Amino acid sequence: MASKFVMIVVFVLDLIAFGLAVAAEQRRSTATIIQDSEKDYNYCVYDSDISTGFGVGAFLFLMAGQLIIMAASRCFCCGKALSPGGSRACAILLFIACWVTFFIAEVCLLAGSVRNAYHTKYRTIFNEDPPSCETVRKGVFAAGAAFTFFTAIVSEFYYVSYSKARESSAPYDREASVGLGAYK
């Protein structure tokens, strides 16, 4: 049977990661173009950089949840073979989906955090075009939050399916050959 403690811990970690990703989307940096006091040049001024910390926190909490699920299930590749059946097939599909959604979520959160931390430092002369005050695109952290949510759901179902396949009544430890012992 699936460990309720593992499921609760992973759910809480994923919930925290989702909340941090949503907070990062809400608090991402914005920039304004400011003129210097002598009006010789323009430069960018960025507001709070807290969403970088939220994004990195979401990245780490999601990674911790994934590591716990993979350790509890022995990353699907170590240990006794699972008995054949619907639970094993479902566990295999959910294992793949879990890693795909996890990877996409982590890429979105990491890319959003790196991009949010980047602040342009150059100035332009007043007669030239205004400087490009680059900020993270709207929706990058939101995509990370969405895939964090998908990862949370899929990883919980994966763990339950894995546990069912592991605990089934007939363990699969026979050879894959034809037994000819009686025909000697």
Secondary structure, DSSP 8 states (H G I E B T S, - for coil): ---HHHHHHHHHHHHHHHHHHHHHHHT---EEEEE-TTSSEEEEEE---HHHHHHHHHHHHHHHHHHHHHHHTGGGTSSS---SSHHHHHHHHHHHHHHHHHHHHHHHHHHHHHHHH------EETTS---------TTHHHHHHHHHHHHHHHHHHHHHHHHHHHH-SS-----SS---GGG-
